[in-house]
Amino acid sequence: MSDALTVPAGPRPSTYLTPGTTFPADLTELPMTELHVLHSRVARQLEREYLTTPSGAHPLTLERYRELTVELDAREIGAARPAAAR
């Protein structure tokens, strides 16, 4: 029996989310894990654009990053409210 991790076959998913890649219309429907993964991919794309594009980040990437940040903040605030009410 091996303790080695198995890697799924097929193409690896990108760690970036380019402006041409589809983006969920409603972030409130995503589970927290998927929201974090999406945030990570957009943040990596944002860094890539700042490093490689003299004019800065793509407006769509910036907007996606803002949307994700707002949703993550809203969930953080929502999770903290019940604990504060106790």
HTML snippet that shows the backbone in 3Dmol.js (N, CA, C, O; Angstrom):
<script src="https://3Dmol.org/build/3Dmol-min.js"></script>
<div id="view" style="width:600px;height:400px;position:relative"></div>
<script>
const pdb = `
ATOM      1  N   MET A   1       0.845  -1.178   0.000  1.00  0.00           N
ATOM      2  CA  MET A   1       0.000   0.000   0.000  1.00  0.00           C
ATOM      3  C   MET A   1       0.887   1.236   0.000  1.00  0.00           C
ATOM      4  O   MET A   1       1.839   1.329   0.775  1.00  0.00           O
ATOM      5  N   SER A   2       0.575   2.162  -0.853  1.00  0.00           N
ATOM      6  CA  SER A   2       1.389   3.361  -1.019  1.00  0.00           C
ATOM      7  C   SER A   2       0.701   4.574  -0.406  1.00  0.00           C
ATOM      8  O   SER A   2      -0.524   4.687  -0.440  1.00  0.00           O
ATOM      9  N   ASP A   3       1.498   5.478   0.153  1.00  0.00           N
ATOM     10  CA  ASP A   3       0.975   6.726   0.685  1.00  0.00           C
ATOM     11  C   ASP A   3       1.034   7.848  -0.350  1.00  0.00           C
ATOM     12  O   ASP A   3       0.734   8.999  -0.034  1.00  0.00           O
ATOM     13  N   ALA A   4       1.416   7.522  -1.572  1.00  0.00           N
ATOM     14  CA  ALA A   4       1.543   8.532  -2.629  1.00  0.00           C
ATOM     15  C   ALA A   4       0.177   9.084  -2.998  1.00  0.00           C
ATOM     16  O   ALA A   4      -0.813   8.353  -3.030  1.00  0.00           O
ATOM     17  N   LEU A   5       0.134  10.362  -3.272  1.00  0.00           N
ATOM     18  CA  LEU A   5      -1.099  10.990  -3.717  1.00  0.00           C
ATOM     19  C   LEU A   5      -1.363  10.632  -5.168  1.00  0.00           C
ATOM     20  O   LEU A   5      -0.430  10.537  -5.966  1.00  0.00           O
ATOM     21  N   THR A   6      -2.599  10.437  -5.507  1.00  0.00           N
ATOM     22  CA  THR A   6      -2.939  10.180  -6.899  1.00  0.00           C
ATOM     23  C   THR A   6      -3.362  11.495  -7.542  1.00  0.00           C
ATOM     24  O   THR A   6      -4.119  12.272  -6.959  1.00  0.00           O
ATOM     25  N   VAL A   7      -2.877  11.725  -8.719  1.00  0.00           N
ATOM     26  CA  VAL A   7      -3.195  12.936  -9.461  1.00  0.00           C
ATOM     27  C   VAL A   7      -4.185  12.570 -10.552  1.00  0.00           C
ATOM     28  O   VAL A   7      -3.939  11.646 -11.327  1.00  0.00           O
ATOM     29  N   PRO A   8      -5.309  13.289 -10.623  1.00  0.00           N
ATOM     30  CA  PRO A   8      -6.293  12.960 -11.654  1.00  0.00           C
ATOM     31  C   PRO A   8      -5.709  13.121 -13.062  1.00  0.00           C
ATOM     32  O   PRO A   8      -4.904  14.015 -13.318  1.00  0.00           O
ATOM     33  N   ALA A   9      -6.131  12.243 -13.956  1.00  0.00           N
ATOM     34  CA  ALA A   9      -5.677  12.316 -15.349  1.00  0.00           C
ATOM     35  C   ALA A   9      -6.363  13.488 -16.047  1.00  0.00           C
ATOM     36  O   ALA A   9      -7.402  13.973 -15.600  1.00  0.00           O
ATOM     37  N   GLY A  10      -5.780  13.920 -17.120  1.00  0.00           N
ATOM     38  CA  GLY A  10      -6.380  14.992 -17.905  1.00  0.00           C
ATOM     39  C   GLY A  10      -5.632  16.296 -17.717  1.00  0.00           C
ATOM     40  O   GLY A  10      -4.670  16.370 -16.953  1.00  0.00           O
ATOM     41  N   PRO A  11      -6.082  17.323 -18.417  1.00  0.00           N
ATOM     42  CA  PRO A  11      -5.387  18.604 -18.348  1.00  0.00           C
ATOM     43  C   PRO A  11      -5.532  19.233 -16.962  1.00  0.00           C
ATOM     44  O   PRO A  11      -6.573  19.120 -16.315  1.00  0.00           O
ATOM     45  N   ARG A  12      -4.480  19.885 -16.534  1.00  0.00           N
ATOM     46  CA  ARG A  12      -4.518  20.569 -15.249  1.00  0.00           C
ATOM     47  C   ARG A  12      -5.332  21.850 -15.375  1.00  0.00           C
ATOM     48  O   ARG A  12      -5.228  22.548 -16.384  1.00  0.00           O
ATOM     49  N   PRO A  13      -6.134  22.166 -14.374  1.00  0.00           N
ATOM     50  CA  PRO A  13      -6.852  23.441 -14.429  1.00  0.00           C
ATOM     51  C   PRO A  13      -5.865  24.589 -14.219  1.00  0.00           C
ATOM     52  O   PRO A  13      -4.871  24.435 -13.509  1.00  0.00           O
ATOM     53  N   SER A  14      -6.132  25.701 -14.818  1.00  0.00           N
ATOM     54  CA  SER A  14      -5.257  26.869 -14.694  1.00  0.00           C
ATOM     55  C   SER A  14      -5.345  27.435 -13.287  1.00  0.00           C
ATOM     56  O   SER A  14      -6.386  27.345 -12.636  1.00  0.00           O
ATOM     57  N   THR A  15      -4.262  28.010 -12.828  1.00  0.00           N
ATOM     58  CA  THR A  15      -4.272  28.677 -11.533  1.00  0.00           C
ATOM     59  C   THR A  15      -4.607  30.152 -11.694  1.00  0.00           C
ATOM     60  O   THR A  15      -4.630  30.897 -10.714  1.00  0.00           O
ATOM     61  N   TYR A  16      -4.865  30.572 -12.916  1.00  0.00           N
ATOM     62  CA  TYR A  16      -5.250  31.942 -13.229  1.00  0.00           C
ATOM     63  C   TYR A  16      -6.674  31.952 -13.766  1.00  0.00           C
ATOM     64  O   TYR A  16      -7.155  30.939 -14.273  1.00  0.00           O
ATOM     65  N   LEU A  17      -7.353  33.097 -13.657  1.00  0.00           N
ATOM     66  CA  LEU A  17      -8.666  33.251 -14.269  1.00  0.00           C
ATOM     67  C   LEU A  17      -8.583  34.468 -15.188  1.00  0.00           C
ATOM     68  O   LEU A  17      -8.722  35.608 -14.745  1.00  0.00           O
ATOM     69  N   THR A  18      -8.358  34.208 -16.463  1.00  0.00           N
ATOM     70  CA  THR A  18      -8.191  35.285 -17.430  1.00  0.00           C
ATOM     71  C   THR A  18      -9.525  36.001 -17.673  1.00  0.00           C
ATOM     72  O   THR A  18     -10.586  35.441 -17.397  1.00  0.00           O
ATOM     73  N   PRO A  19      -9.475  37.227 -18.184  1.00  0.00           N
ATOM     74  CA  PRO A  19     -10.714  37.949 -18.466  1.00  0.00           C
ATOM     75  C   PRO A  19     -11.648  37.206 -19.428  1.00  0.00           C
ATOM     76  O   PRO A  19     -12.861  37.411 -19.385  1.00  0.00           O
ATOM     77  N   GLY A  20     -11.104  36.357 -20.286  1.00  0.00           N
ATOM     78  CA  GLY A  20     -11.935  35.616 -21.236  1.00  0.00           C
ATOM     79  C   GLY A  20     -12.591  34.372 -20.652  1.00  0.00           C
ATOM     80  O   GLY A  20     -13.438  33.759 -21.302  1.00  0.00           O
ATOM     81  N   THR A  21     -12.216  33.995 -19.449  1.00  0.00           N
ATOM     82  CA  THR A  21     -12.775  32.818 -18.799  1.00  0.00           C
ATOM     83  C   THR A  21     -14.105  33.172 -18.163  1.00  0.00           C
ATOM     84  O   THR A  21     -14.268  34.264 -17.619  1.00  0.00           O
ATOM     85  N   THR A  22     -15.061  32.244 -18.230  1.00  0.00           N
ATOM     86  CA  THR A  22     -16.372  32.511 -17.649  1.00  0.00           C
ATOM     87  C   THR A  22     -16.256  32.717 -16.141  1.00  0.00           C
ATOM     88  O   THR A  22     -15.376  32.168 -15.479  1.00  0.00           O
ATOM     89  N   PHE A  23     -17.172  33.524 -15.628  1.00  0.00           N
ATOM     90  CA  PHE A  23     -17.197  33.899 -14.220  1.00  0.00           C
ATOM     91  C   PHE A  23     -18.628  33.749 -13.727  1.00  0.00           C
ATOM     92  O   PHE A  23     -19.557  34.126 -14.442  1.00  0.00           O
ATOM     93  N   PRO A  24     -18.835  33.213 -12.535  1.00  0.00           N
ATOM     94  CA  PRO A  24     -20.204  33.026 -12.040  1.00  0.00           C
ATOM     95  C   PRO A  24     -20.976  34.342 -11.951  1.00  0.00           C
ATOM     96  O   PRO A  24     -20.432  35.366 -11.539  1.00  0.00           O
ATOM     97  N   ALA A  25     -22.227  34.299 -12.337  1.00  0.00           N
ATOM     98  CA  ALA A  25     -23.075  35.496 -12.280  1.00  0.00           C
ATOM     99  C   ALA A  25     -23.469  35.830 -10.846  1.00  0.00           C
ATOM    100  O   ALA A  25     -23.635  37.000 -10.503  1.00  0.00           O
ATOM    101  N   ASP A  26     -23.620  34.794  -9.998  1.00  0.00           N
ATOM    102  CA  ASP A  26     -24.054  35.003  -8.623  1.00  0.00           C
ATOM    103  C   ASP A  26     -23.088  34.322  -7.659  1.00  0.00           C
ATOM    104  O   ASP A  26     -23.113  33.102  -7.498  1.00  0.00           O
ATOM    105  N   LEU A  27     -22.250  35.111  -7.032  1.00  0.00           N
ATOM    106  CA  LEU A  27     -21.246  34.564  -6.118  1.00  0.00           C
ATOM    107  C   LEU A  27     -21.876  34.036  -4.830  1.00  0.00           C
ATOM    108  O   LEU A  27     -21.282  33.196  -4.154  1.00  0.00           O
ATOM    109  N   THR A  28     -23.056  34.513  -4.489  1.00  0.00           N
ATOM    110  CA  THR A  28     -23.708  34.063  -3.252  1.00  0.00           C
ATOM    111  C   THR A  28     -24.095  32.593  -3.306  1.00  0.00           C
ATOM    112  O   THR A  28     -24.329  31.971  -2.269  1.00  0.00           O
ATOM    113  N   GLU A  29     -24.163  32.038  -4.507  1.00  0.00           N
ATOM    114  CA  GLU A  29     -24.533  30.627  -4.675  1.00  0.00           C
ATOM    115  C   GLU A  29     -23.359  29.675  -4.487  1.00  0.00           C
ATOM    116  O   GLU A  29     -23.565  28.469  -4.356  1.00  0.00           O
ATOM    117  N   LEU A  30     -22.144  30.187  -4.470  1.00  0.00           N
ATOM    118  CA  LEU A  30     -20.958  29.332  -4.385  1.00  0.00           C
ATOM    119  C   LEU A  30     -20.666  28.915  -2.951  1.00  0.00           C
ATOM    120  O   LEU A  30     -20.810  29.715  -2.027  1.00  0.00           O
ATOM    121  N   PRO A  31     -20.255  27.658  -2.763  1.00  0.00           N
ATOM    122  CA  PRO A  31     -19.772  27.255  -1.440  1.00  0.00           C
ATOM    123  C   PRO A  31     -18.486  28.021  -1.120  1.00  0.00           C
ATOM    124  O   PRO A  31     -17.785  28.485  -2.019  1.00  0.00           O
ATOM    125  N   MET A  32     -18.194  28.144   0.157  1.00  0.00           N
ATOM    126  CA  MET A  32     -17.035  28.931   0.594  1.00  0.00           C
ATOM    127  C   MET A  32     -15.739  28.433  -0.037  1.00  0.00           C
ATOM    128  O   MET A  32     -14.902  29.245  -0.432  1.00  0.00           O
ATOM    129  N   THR A  33     -15.557  27.131  -0.140  1.00  0.00           N
ATOM    130  CA  THR A  33     -14.323  26.592  -0.724  1.00  0.00           C
ATOM    131  C   THR A  33     -14.164  27.040  -2.173  1.00  0.00           C
ATOM    132  O   THR A  33     -13.078  27.458  -2.574  1.00  0.00           O
ATOM    133  N   GLU A  34     -15.225  26.958  -2.954  1.00  0.00           N
ATOM    134  CA  GLU A  34     -15.157  27.387  -4.353  1.00  0.00           C
ATOM    135  C   GLU A  34     -14.909  28.886  -4.451  1.00  0.00           C
ATOM    136  O   GLU A  34     -14.206  29.342  -5.353  1.00  0.00           O
ATOM    137  N   LEU A  35     -15.482  29.653  -3.531  1.00  0.00           N
ATOM    138  CA  LEU A  35     -15.270  31.091  -3.528  1.00  0.00           C
ATOM    139  C   LEU A  35     -13.797  31.418  -3.259  1.00  0.00           C
ATOM    140  O   LEU A  35     -13.230  32.310  -3.892  1.00  0.00           O
ATOM    141  N   HIS A  36     -13.192  30.705  -2.334  1.00  0.00           N
ATOM    142  CA  HIS A  36     -11.773  30.918  -2.042  1.00  0.00           C
ATOM    143  C   HIS A  36     -10.887  30.535  -3.228  1.00  0.00           C
ATOM    144  O   HIS A  36      -9.919  31.232  -3.529  1.00  0.00           O
ATOM    145  N   VAL A  37     -11.212  29.445  -3.890  1.00  0.00           N
ATOM    146  CA  VAL A  37     -10.434  29.026  -5.062  1.00  0.00           C
ATOM    147  C   VAL A  37     -10.561  30.076  -6.171  1.00  0.00           C
ATOM    148  O   VAL A  37      -9.570  30.445  -6.801  1.00  0.00           O
ATOM    149  N   LEU A  38     -11.757  30.542  -6.397  1.00  0.00           N
ATOM    150  CA  LEU A  38     -11.983  31.560  -7.419  1.00  0.00           C
ATOM    151  C   LEU A  38     -11.226  32.847  -7.069  1.00  0.00           C
ATOM    152  O   LEU A  38     -10.625  33.471  -7.944  1.00  0.00           O
ATOM    153  N   HIS A  39     -11.256  33.235  -5.811  1.00  0.00           N
ATOM    154  CA  HIS A  39     -10.521  34.423  -5.358  1.00  0.00           C
ATOM    155  C   HIS A  39      -9.022  34.254  -5.608  1.00  0.00           C
ATOM    156  O   HIS A  39      -8.356  35.183  -6.066  1.00  0.00           O
ATOM    157  N   SER A  40      -8.503  33.087  -5.311  1.00  0.00           N
ATOM    158  CA  SER A  40      -7.082  32.813  -5.526  1.00  0.00           C
ATOM    159  C   SER A  40      -6.715  32.927  -7.002  1.00  0.00           C
ATOM    160  O   SER A  40      -5.695  33.521  -7.350  1.00  0.00           O
ATOM    161  N   ARG A  41      -7.543  32.361  -7.857  1.00  0.00           N
ATOM    162  CA  ARG A  41      -7.258  32.402  -9.296  1.00  0.00           C
ATOM    163  C   ARG A  41      -7.302  33.832  -9.836  1.00  0.00           C
ATOM    164  O   ARG A  41      -6.474  34.209 -10.666  1.00  0.00           O
ATOM    165  N   VAL A  42      -8.269  34.632  -9.365  1.00  0.00           N
ATOM    166  CA  VAL A  42      -8.375  36.022  -9.820  1.00  0.00           C
ATOM    167  C   VAL A  42      -7.208  36.836  -9.264  1.00  0.00           C
ATOM    168  O   VAL A  42      -6.650  37.673  -9.974  1.00  0.00           O
ATOM    169  N   ALA A  43      -6.834  36.607  -8.014  1.00  0.00           N
ATOM    170  CA  ALA A  43      -5.702  37.326  -7.422  1.00  0.00           C
ATOM    171  C   ALA A  43      -4.409  37.019  -8.177  1.00  0.00           C
ATOM    172  O   ALA A  43      -3.597  37.915  -8.404  1.00  0.00           O
ATOM    173  N   ARG A  44      -4.215  35.757  -8.566  1.00  0.00           N
ATOM    174  CA  ARG A  44      -3.021  35.393  -9.342  1.00  0.00           C
ATOM    175  C   ARG A  44      -3.046  36.084 -10.707  1.00  0.00           C
ATOM    176  O   ARG A  44      -2.011  36.550 -11.183  1.00  0.00           O
ATOM    177  N   GLN A  45      -4.213  36.152 -11.333  1.00  0.00           N
ATOM    178  CA  GLN A  45      -4.332  36.836 -12.621  1.00  0.00           C
ATOM    179  C   GLN A  45      -4.030  38.322 -12.461  1.00  0.00           C
ATOM    180  O   GLN A  45      -3.351  38.918 -13.297  1.00  0.00           O
ATOM    181  N   LEU A  46      -4.534  38.911 -11.394  1.00  0.00           N
ATOM    182  CA  LEU A  46      -4.288  40.326 -11.132  1.00  0.00           C
ATOM    183  C   LEU A  46      -2.792  40.603 -10.974  1.00  0.00           C
ATOM    184  O   LEU A  46      -2.269  41.561 -11.545  1.00  0.00           O
ATOM    185  N   GLU A  47      -2.119  39.772 -10.208  1.00  0.00           N
ATOM    186  CA  GLU A  47      -0.670  39.920 -10.049  1.00  0.00           C
ATOM    187  C   GLU A  47       0.048  39.776 -11.382  1.00  0.00           C
ATOM    188  O   GLU A  47       0.956  40.546 -11.696  1.00  0.00           O
ATOM    189  N   ARG A  48      -0.362  38.793 -12.153  1.00  0.00           N
ATOM    190  CA  ARG A  48       0.255  38.548 -13.464  1.00  0.00           C
ATOM    191  C   ARG A  48       0.098  39.759 -14.371  1.00  0.00           C
ATOM    192  O   ARG A  48       1.044  40.159 -15.050  1.00  0.00           O
ATOM    193  N   GLU A  49      -1.105  40.347 -14.384  1.00  0.00           N
ATOM    194  CA  GLU A  49      -1.351  41.505 -15.236  1.00  0.00           C
ATOM    195  C   GLU A  49      -0.538  42.718 -14.798  1.00  0.00           C
ATOM    196  O   GLU A  49      -0.007  43.446 -15.637  1.00  0.00           O
ATOM    197  N   TYR A  50      -0.439  42.940 -13.495  1.00  0.00           N
ATOM    198  CA  TYR A  50       0.364  44.062 -13.012  1.00  0.00           C
ATOM    199  C   TYR A  50       1.840  43.886 -13.357  1.00  0.00           C
ATOM    200  O   TYR A  50       2.542  44.864 -13.615  1.00  0.00           O
ATOM    201  N   LEU A  51       2.306  42.650 -13.362  1.00  0.00           N
ATOM    202  CA  LEU A  51       3.716  42.384 -13.650  1.00  0.00           C
ATOM    203  C   LEU A  51       4.049  42.382 -15.138  1.00  0.00           C
ATOM    204  O   LEU A  51       5.192  42.643 -15.515  1.00  0.00           O
ATOM    205  N   THR A  52       3.068  42.093 -15.986  1.00  0.00           N
ATOM    206  CA  THR A  52       3.360  41.930 -17.411  1.00  0.00           C
ATOM    207  C   THR A  52       2.766  43.001 -18.319  1.00  0.00           C
ATOM    208  O   THR A  52       3.155  43.108 -19.483  1.00  0.00           O
ATOM    209  N   THR A  53       1.830  43.794 -17.803  1.00  0.00           N
ATOM    210  CA  THR A  53       1.168  44.787 -18.643  1.00  0.00           C
ATOM    211  C   THR A  53       1.504  46.189 -18.161  1.00  0.00           C
ATOM    212  O   THR A  53       1.139  46.554 -17.043  1.00  0.00           O
ATOM    213  N   PRO A  54       2.191  46.983 -18.976  1.00  0.00           N
ATOM    214  CA  PRO A  54       2.582  48.330 -18.549  1.00  0.00           C
ATOM    215  C   PRO A  54       1.395  49.214 -18.131  1.00  0.00           C
ATOM    216  O   PRO A  54       1.536  50.064 -17.252  1.00  0.00           O
ATOM    217  N   SER A  55       0.238  49.015 -18.755  1.00  0.00           N
ATOM    218  CA  SER A  55      -0.927  49.854 -18.433  1.00  0.00           C
ATOM    219  C   SER A  55      -1.673  49.382 -17.193  1.00  0.00           C
ATOM    220  O   SER A  55      -2.627  50.032 -16.765  1.00  0.00           O
ATOM    221  N   GLY A  56      -1.257  48.267 -16.611  1.00  0.00           N
ATOM    222  CA  GLY A  56      -1.903  47.769 -15.387  1.00  0.00           C
ATOM    223  C   GLY A  56      -2.879  46.646 -15.656  1.00  0.00           C
ATOM    224  O   GLY A  56      -2.914  46.062 -16.739  1.00  0.00           O
ATOM    225  N   ALA A  57      -3.651  46.369 -14.659  1.00  0.00           N
ATOM    226  CA  ALA A  57      -4.581  45.237 -14.722  1.00  0.00           C
ATOM    227  C   ALA A  57      -5.756  45.514 -15.649  1.00  0.00           C
ATOM    228  O   ALA A  57      -6.148  46.661 -15.862  1.00  0.00           O
ATOM    229  N   HIS A  58      -6.301  44.443 -16.188  1.00  0.00           N
ATOM    230  CA  HIS A  58      -7.485  44.510 -17.039  1.00  0.00           C
ATOM    231  C   HIS A  58      -8.673  44.946 -16.173  1.00  0.00           C
ATOM    232  O   HIS A  58      -8.812  44.468 -15.048  1.00  0.00           O
ATOM    233  N   PRO A  59      -9.531  45.844 -16.674  1.00  0.00           N
ATOM    234  CA  PRO A  59     -10.676  46.301 -15.888  1.00  0.00           C
ATOM    235  C   PRO A  59     -11.593  45.162 -15.411  1.00  0.00           C
ATOM    236  O   PRO A  59     -12.139  45.228 -14.310  1.00  0.00           O
ATOM    237  N   LEU A  60     -11.758  44.134 -16.226  1.00  0.00           N
ATOM    238  CA  LEU A  60     -12.613  43.011 -15.836  1.00  0.00           C
ATOM    239  C   LEU A  60     -11.991  42.223 -14.679  1.00  0.00           C
ATOM    240  O   LEU A  60     -12.701  41.764 -13.784  1.00  0.00           O
ATOM    241  N   THR A  61     -10.688  42.072 -14.701  1.00  0.00           N
ATOM    242  CA  THR A  61     -10.014  41.381 -13.601  1.00  0.00           C
ATOM    243  C   THR A  61     -10.168  42.174 -12.310  1.00  0.00           C
ATOM    244  O   THR A  61     -10.430  41.600 -11.253  1.00  0.00           O
ATOM    245  N   LEU A  62     -10.005  43.491 -12.394  1.00  0.00           N
ATOM    246  CA  LEU A  62     -10.188  44.342 -11.218  1.00  0.00           C
ATOM    247  C   LEU A  62     -11.612  44.248 -10.674  1.00  0.00           C
ATOM    248  O   LEU A  62     -11.811  44.149  -9.463  1.00  0.00           O
ATOM    249  N   GLU A  63     -12.593  44.278 -11.559  1.00  0.00           N
ATOM    250  CA  GLU A  63     -13.997  44.185 -11.136  1.00  0.00           C
ATOM    251  C   GLU A  63     -14.281  42.840 -10.485  1.00  0.00           C
ATOM    252  O   GLU A  63     -14.957  42.787  -9.458  1.00  0.00           O
ATOM    253  N   ARG A  64     -13.784  41.767 -11.055  1.00  0.00           N
ATOM    254  CA  ARG A  64     -13.975  40.437 -10.466  1.00  0.00           C
ATOM    255  C   ARG A  64     -13.340  40.357  -9.076  1.00  0.00           C
ATOM    256  O   ARG A  64     -13.925  39.798  -8.147  1.00  0.00           O
ATOM    257  N   TYR A  65     -12.150  40.917  -8.948  1.00  0.00           N
ATOM    258  CA  TYR A  65     -11.466  40.900  -7.656  1.00  0.00           C
ATOM    259  C   TYR A  65     -12.292  41.655  -6.611  1.00  0.00           C
ATOM    260  O   TYR A  65     -12.431  41.197  -5.477  1.00  0.00           O
ATOM    261  N   ARG A  66     -12.835  42.805  -6.994  1.00  0.00           N
ATOM    262  CA  ARG A  66     -13.678  43.586  -6.077  1.00  0.00           C
ATOM    263  C   ARG A  66     -14.930  42.808  -5.686  1.00  0.00           C
ATOM    264  O   ARG A  66     -15.298  42.778  -4.512  1.00  0.00           O
ATOM    265  N   GLU A  67     -15.585  42.180  -6.656  1.00  0.00           N
ATOM    266  CA  GLU A  67     -16.786  41.399  -6.371  1.00  0.00           C
ATOM    267  C   GLU A  67     -16.499  40.262  -5.392  1.00  0.00           C
ATOM    268  O   GLU A  67     -17.264  40.028  -4.456  1.00  0.00           O
ATOM    269  N   LEU A  68     -15.400  39.568  -5.618  1.00  0.00           N
ATOM    270  CA  LEU A  68     -15.028  38.466  -4.735  1.00  0.00           C
ATOM    271  C   LEU A  68     -14.700  38.966  -3.332  1.00  0.00           C
ATOM    272  O   LEU A  68     -15.082  38.337  -2.345  1.00  0.00           O
ATOM    273  N   THR A  69     -14.006  40.076  -3.240  1.00  0.00           N
ATOM    274  CA  THR A  69     -13.659  40.644  -1.940  1.00  0.00           C
ATOM    275  C   THR A  69     -14.917  41.057  -1.177  1.00  0.00           C
ATOM    276  O   THR A  69     -15.022  40.813   0.025  1.00  0.00           O
ATOM    277  N   VAL A  70     -15.858  41.673  -1.863  1.00  0.00           N
ATOM    278  CA  VAL A  70     -17.117  42.070  -1.228  1.00  0.00           C
ATOM    279  C   VAL A  70     -17.863  40.845  -0.715  1.00  0.00           C
ATOM    280  O   VAL A  70     -18.371  40.855   0.406  1.00  0.00           O
ATOM    281  N   GLU A  71     -17.932  39.804  -1.513  1.00  0.00           N
ATOM    282  CA  GLU A  71     -18.644  38.590  -1.095  1.00  0.00           C
ATOM    283  C   GLU A  71     -17.951  37.919   0.089  1.00  0.00           C
ATOM    284  O   GLU A  71     -18.613  37.491   1.034  1.00  0.00           O
ATOM    285  N   LEU A  72     -16.624  37.825   0.043  1.00  0.00           N
ATOM    286  CA  LEU A  72     -15.895  37.227   1.170  1.00  0.00           C
ATOM    287  C   LEU A  72     -16.081  38.057   2.441  1.00  0.00           C
ATOM    288  O   LEU A  72     -16.282  37.501   3.521  1.00  0.00           O
ATOM    289  N   ASP A  73     -16.015  39.381   2.316  1.00  0.00           N
ATOM    290  CA  ASP A  73     -16.224  40.258   3.474  1.00  0.00           C
ATOM    291  C   ASP A  73     -17.641  40.102   4.030  1.00  0.00           C
ATOM    292  O   ASP A  73     -17.826  40.047   5.246  1.00  0.00           O
ATOM    293  N   ALA A  74     -18.629  40.031   3.158  1.00  0.00           N
ATOM    294  CA  ALA A  74     -20.014  39.867   3.600  1.00  0.00           C
ATOM    295  C   ALA A  74     -20.193  38.558   4.366  1.00  0.00           C
ATOM    296  O   ALA A  74     -20.892  38.522   5.378  1.00  0.00           O
ATOM    297  N   ARG A  75     -19.576  37.503   3.897  1.00  0.00           N
ATOM    298  CA  ARG A  75     -19.674  36.223   4.600  1.00  0.00           C
ATOM    299  C   ARG A  75     -18.951  36.271   5.938  1.00  0.00           C
ATOM    300  O   ARG A  75     -19.410  35.680   6.916  1.00  0.00           O
ATOM    301  N   GLU A  76     -17.834  36.963   5.987  1.00  0.00           N
ATOM    302  CA  GLU A  76     -17.092  37.105   7.242  1.00  0.00           C
ATOM    303  C   GLU A  76     -17.927  37.877   8.262  1.00  0.00           C
ATOM    304  O   GLU A  76     -18.009  37.489   9.427  1.00  0.00           O
ATOM    305  N   ILE A  77     -18.537  38.956   7.824  1.00  0.00           N
ATOM    306  CA  ILE A  77     -19.387  39.757   8.712  1.00  0.00           C
ATOM    307  C   ILE A  77     -20.604  38.936   9.155  1.00  0.00           C
ATOM    308  O   ILE A  77     -20.981  38.956  10.326  1.00  0.00           O
ATOM    309  N   GLY A  78     -21.209  38.219   8.213  1.00  0.00           N
ATOM    310  CA  GLY A  78     -22.362  37.389   8.536  1.00  0.00           C
ATOM    311  C   GLY A  78     -22.033  36.292   9.527  1.00  0.00           C
ATOM    312  O   GLY A  78     -22.849  35.969  10.390  1.00  0.00           O
ATOM    313  N   ALA A  79     -20.852  35.720   9.414  1.00  0.00           N
ATOM    314  CA  ALA A  79     -20.434  34.653  10.325  1.00  0.00           C
ATOM    315  C   ALA A  79     -20.126  35.210  11.711  1.00  0.00           C
ATOM    316  O   ALA A  79     -20.295  34.506  12.707  1.00  0.00           O
ATOM    317  N   ALA A  80     -19.678  36.456  11.793  1.00  0.00           N
ATOM    318  CA  ALA A  80     -19.315  37.057  13.076  1.00  0.00           C
ATOM    319  C   ALA A  80     -20.548  37.550  13.856  1.00  0.00           C
ATOM    320  O   ALA A  80     -20.501  37.628  15.083  1.00  0.00           O
ATOM    321  N   ARG A  81     -21.611  37.873  13.185  1.00  0.00           N
ATOM    322  CA  ARG A  81     -22.797  38.420  13.850  1.00  0.00           C
ATOM    323  C   ARG A  81     -23.418  37.475  14.879  1.00  0.00           C
ATOM    324  O   ARG A  81     -23.662  37.899  16.009  1.00  0.00           O
ATOM    325  N   PRO A  82     -23.686  36.202  14.533  1.00  0.00           N
ATOM    326  CA  PRO A  82     -24.292  35.327  15.540  1.00  0.00           C
ATOM    327  C   PRO A  82     -23.416  35.160  16.778  1.00  0.00           C
ATOM    328  O   PRO A  82     -23.932  35.064  17.892  1.00  0.00           O
ATOM    329  N   ALA A  83     -22.115  35.125  16.598  1.00  0.00           N
ATOM    330  CA  ALA A  83     -21.209  34.960  17.733  1.00  0.00           C
ATOM    331  C   ALA A  83     -21.236  36.189  18.631  1.00  0.00           C
ATOM    332  O   ALA A  83     -21.136  36.056  19.851  1.00  0.00           O
ATOM    333  N   ALA A  84     -21.367  37.371  18.064  1.00  0.00           N
ATOM    334  CA  ALA A  84     -21.393  38.605  18.845  1.00  0.00           C
ATOM    335  C   ALA A  84     -22.709  38.763  19.597  1.00  0.00           C
ATOM    336  O   ALA A  84     -22.756  39.414  20.640  1.00  0.00           O
ATOM    337  N   ALA A  85     -23.773  38.170  19.071  1.00  0.00           N
ATOM    338  CA  ALA A  85     -25.097  38.301  19.696  1.00  0.00           C
ATOM    339  C   ALA A  85     -25.236  37.401  20.931  1.00  0.00           C
ATOM    340  O   ALA A  85     -26.166  37.590  21.714  1.00  0.00           O
ATOM    341  N   ARG A  86     -24.358  36.452  21.120  1.00  0.00           N
ATOM    342  CA  ARG A  86     -24.476  35.518  22.246  1.00  0.00           C
ATOM    343  C   ARG A  86     -24.207  36.155  23.561  1.00  0.00           C
ATOM    344  O   ARG A  86     -24.270  35.489  24.594  1.00  0.00           O
TER     345      ARG A  86
END
`;
const viewer = $3Dmol.createViewer("view");
viewer.addModel(pdb, "pdb");
viewer.setStyle({}, {cartoon: {color: "spectrum"}});
viewer.zoomTo();
viewer.render();
</script>
